[in-house]
Amino acid sequence: MRVFVTGASGHLGSAVVPALLAAGHDVVGLARSETSAAAIEKLGAEARRGDLSDLDVLRNEAAASEGVIHLAFRHDLMINGDMAGAAETDLAALGALADGLDGSGKPLVGTSGTAMLALGGIVGRPGAESDTFPSGYRIDAENLVAGLASRGVRSSIVRLAPTVHSSLDHYGFITAIIAAARQNGYAAYVGEGTNRWPAVHTLDAAELYRLALEKAPAGARLHAAADEGVSFRQIATAIGRNLDIPVRSIGPDEADNFFGFLGSFAQMDNPTSSALTRELLGWAPAHPGLIADLDEGHYFRA
């Protein structure tokens, strides 16, 4: 099928596009710059100039395609503290994509995060695909996508683990944590470091997006979590081992200073199950888990 992909030149897009092409699909990727367009074309896809604010482009490309995967998000706004602006841009973009697909029966795969489970109050157990919330940051976008099932769109949501890791990851949470450790001269975890993060290899996440596009039922919520929960102390220990620096516990009041914008995330307990996703789509993660991937060393090379 002809698939329109936003965020096609990014970390995840650079794996999703090849996965789609290898499966025989044609891909058109949204490119907000000439550099992005060149990267998309190098992957073997067609580039369409525009960004998330170009609602007519999004609407028209969705209508002209046989399926859509929405990966793009204004992470720059989020990192700079404008979380509301990032969320509003995402909602508007999803609305335009939905308008282009309305009543068509075509698939739209949207993106959310497992962190919303912890932020929504899931404690004491792994978050499940069936866990939902009425509203909230990024939750509104997730609910919009899931609700498109009632408008004749085969919509699904992939909730990404906060750590999508691989040699393709140059700007994600793991790279930011490693940068903080380099800057401070030691790797850190908060308190006892028993809080857990789920994780998924980039290539396994890309395979899940392909499966969702091809066969996820309308309204499905899916979990891209291969590691259900890796303790933050394990993550810090692996970073310290690879950088050959000490590993220390810090207090909650030190987290923002050490981790920057990730201060609150570094304390989040977010174990996440993907059991229903695996059963529903036959998703079988096959690439290294987070700690094994860290120990491969590519995150630490100059």
C-alpha positions in Angstrom: 0.0 0.0 0.0 1.0 3.7 -0.4 1.8 4.8 3.2 2.2 8.4 4.3 4.6 8.7 7.3 5.2 11.8 9.4 8.6 11.9 11.2 10.0 9.7 8.5 13.5 11.1 8.8 13.7 10.9 12.5 15.1 8.2 14.8 12.1 5.9 14.7 11.2 6.9 11.1 14.6 5.8 9.9 13.7 2.3 10.9 10.0 2.3 10.1 10.4 3.4 6.5 12.9 0.6 5.6 10.6 -1.9 7.4 7.7 -0.8 5.3 9.7 -0.8 2.0 11.0 -4.3 2.8 7.4 -5.5 3.2 6.5 -4.2 -0.3 4.8 -0.9 0.6 5.5 2.5 -1.1 6.3 5.3 1.3 5.8 9.0 1.2 7.6 10.8 4.1 6.8 14.3 5.4 10.0 16.4 5.2 10.3 19.8 7.0 13.6 20.6 5.4 15.8 19.8 2.4 18.1 17.8 4.7 15.1 15.7 5.9 13.9 15.3 2.3 17.4 14.0 1.3 17.4 11.6 4.2 14.0 10.2 3.3 14.9 9.8 -0.4 18.2 8.0 0.6 16.1 5.4 2.4 14.2 4.8 -0.9 11.0 6.7 -0.1 9.4 9.8 -1.7 9.7 13.0 0.2 6.8 15.5 0.6 7.8 19.0 1.9 5.9 20.3 4.9 5.6 20.1 8.7 3.0 19.5 11.3 1.6 23.0 10.9 0.8 22.5 7.2 -2.6 21.0 7.8 -3.7 21.1 4.2 -0.6 19.0 3.3 -1.4 16.5 6.0 -5.0 16.3 5.0 -4.3 15.9 1.3 -1.5 13.3 1.7 -3.7 11.3 4.0 -6.5 11.3 1.5 -4.1 10.3 -1.3 -2.6 7.4 0.7 -3.8 3.9 1.6 -2.5 4.2 5.2 -0.8 6.7 7.5 1.7 6.3 10.3 2.1 9.4 12.5 5.5 9.5 14.2 6.3 13.2 14.3 6.0 15.3 17.5 7.4 18.7 18.5 9.9 17.4 21.0 11.8 20.7 20.7 8.8 22.5 22.2 8.4 19.8 25.0 12.1 20.0 25.9 11.9 23.8 26.1 8.9 23.6 28.5 6.1 24.4 26.0 4.3 21.1 26.5 1.0 22.6 25.8 2.1 23.9 22.5 3.6 20.5 21.5 0.3 18.8 22.5 -1.8 21.3 20.6 0.3 21.0 17.4 -0.1 17.2 17.6 -3.9 17.3 18.1 -4.3 19.7 15.1 -2.1 17.5 12.9 -4.1 14.4 13.9 -7.3 16.2 13.2 -6.1 17.0 9.6 -4.9 13.4 9.0 -8.3 12.1 10.3 -10.2 14.4 7.9 -8.2 13.0 5.0 -9.1 9.4 6.1 -12.7 9.9 7.3 -14.9 7.0 6.4 -12.3 5.3 4.2 -11.6 2.2 6.3 -7.9 2.9 5.8 -5.4 2.5 8.7 -4.0 5.3 10.8 -1.3 4.4 13.3 -0.7 7.1 15.9 1.9 7.4 18.6 1.7 7.8 22.4 3.9 6.8 25.3 3.8 4.3 28.1 4.7 7.2 30.5 1.1 8.3 30.4 0.3 5.2 32.4 2.5 6.2 35.3 1.4 9.8 35.0 -2.2 8.7 35.0 -1.8 6.9 38.3 -1.1 3.2 37.4 1.0 2.0 40.4 1.8 -1.4 41.9 1.5 -3.3 38.7 2.6 -3.2 35.1 0.5 -1.0 32.9 -1.7 -2.8 30.4 -3.1 -2.0 26.9 -6.6 -1.9 28.4 -5.6 1.0 30.7 -7.2 4.3 29.5 -7.8 7.7 30.9 -10.4 10.4 30.1 -7.9 13.2 29.4 -4.4 14.6 29.9 -1.1 15.4 28.2 -0.9 13.2 25.0 -3.8 11.2 26.3 -6.2 13.5 24.4 -4.4 12.7 21.2 -4.5 9.0 22.0 -8.2 9.1 22.7 -8.8 11.1 19.4 -7.0 8.3 17.4 -8.8 5.5 19.2 -12.1 7.3 18.6 -11.6 7.4 14.9 -12.8 3.8 14.8 -16.3 5.3 15.0 -15.6 7.4 11.9 -14.7 4.6 9.7 -10.9 4.7 10.2 -9.0 1.6 11.2 -7.1 3.5 13.8 -4.6 2.2 16.4 -2.2 3.7 18.9 1.4 2.5 19.6 2.4 3.5 23.1 6.2 3.8 23.0 8.4 2.9 25.9 10.4 6.0 27.1 13.6 4.2 26.0 13.6 3.4 22.3 17.2 2.3 22.0 19.7 1.3 19.3 22.6 2.7 17.3 20.0 4.9 15.5 19.3 6.8 18.7 21.2 10.0 18.8 18.8 12.3 20.7 16.6 10.2 23.0 16.3 9.8 26.7 19.2 7.4 27.0 21.6 9.7 25.2 20.5 12.6 27.4 21.1 10.5 30.6 24.6 9.5 29.3 25.3 13.2 28.5 24.4 14.1 32.1 26.7 11.4 33.4 29.6 12.6 31.3 29.0 16.2 32.4 28.8 15.4 36.1 31.5 12.8 36.2 29.3 10.1 37.6 26.2 8.2 36.7 23.2 8.7 39.0 19.9 7.2 40.1 17.4 8.7 42.5 17.0 7.2 45.9 17.3 3.4 45.8 16.9 3.4 42.0 14.2 0.7 42.1 11.8 2.6 39.8 11.5 0.8 36.4 11.4 1.9 32.8 10.2 -0.3 30.0 12.4 -0.3 26.9 12.2 -1.4 23.2 14.8 -1.7 20.5 14.2 0.7 17.6 14.0 -2.2 15.1 11.5 -4.1 17.2 9.4 -0.9 17.5 9.5 -0.4 13.7 8.2 -4.0 13.2 5.3 -3.2 15.6 4.3 -0.2 13.5 4.3 -2.3 10.4 2.1 -4.9 12.0 -0.2 -2.3 13.3 -0.6 -0.7 9.9 -1.3 -4.1 8.2 -3.6 -5.7 10.7 -4.3 -3.9 14.0 -8.1 -3.8 14.6 -9.8 -0.4 14.8 -9.3 1.3 18.2 -6.5 -0.9 19.3 -3.9 0.3 21.8 -0.6 -1.4 21.5 2.5 -1.4 23.7 6.0 -1.2 22.3 7.7 -2.5 25.4 10.1 -5.5 25.0 11.7 -5.0 28.4 8.8 -4.8 30.8 10.8 -2.8 33.4 14.5 -2.1 33.8 15.4 -0.5 37.1 17.0 2.9 36.9 19.8 1.7 39.1 20.5 -1.0 36.5 20.6 1.7 33.8 22.9 4.0 35.8 25.2 1.0 36.6 25.5 0.1 32.9 26.3 3.7 32.0 28.9 3.9 34.8 30.5 0.7 33.7 30.8 1.8 30.1 32.1 5.3 30.9 34.3 3.9 33.7 32.9 6.5 36.2 31.3 6.1 39.7 27.6 5.4 40.2 25.8 7.3 42.9 22.4 7.7 44.5 21.1 11.3 44.5 18.2 12.8 46.3 14.9 13.8 44.6 15.8 17.4 45.2 19.0 16.9 43.1 17.3 15.2 40.1 16.4 18.3 38.1 19.9 19.7 38.5 21.5 16.4 37.4 19.1 15.2 34.7 17.7 18.6 33.4 14.3 18.2 31.7 14.4 14.5 32.6 14.4 15.1 36.3 10.9 13.9 37.0 11.1 11.1 34.4 14.2 9.7 36.1 12.0 9.0 39.2 9.1 7.6 37.3 8.1 3.9 37.9 6.6 2.7 34.6 6.6 -1.1 34.3 4.6 -2.0 31.2 3.2 -5.2 29.9 3.0 -5.9 26.1 1.4 -9.3 26.5 -1.8 -8.4 24.7 0.1 -6.7 21.9 2.2 -9.8 21.3 -0.9 -12.0 21.3 -3.0 -9.8 19.1 -0.4 -9.1 16.4 2.1 -11.8 16.8 4.8 -9.2 17.7 8.0 -11.0 18.8 10.8 -8.6 19.8 14.1 -10.1 18.5 16.8 -7.5 19.2 18.9 -6.9 22.3 17.3 -5.5 25.5 18.3 -2.2 26.9 21.2 -3.3 29.2 22.7 -5.6 26.5 22.4 -2.8 23.9 24.2 -0.4 26.3 26.9 -2.9 26.7 27.4 -3.1 23.0 29.2 0.2 23.4 27.8 2.3 20.5 26.2 4.8 22.9 29.6 5.6 24.3 31.8 6.0 21.2 32.9 9.5 20.4 
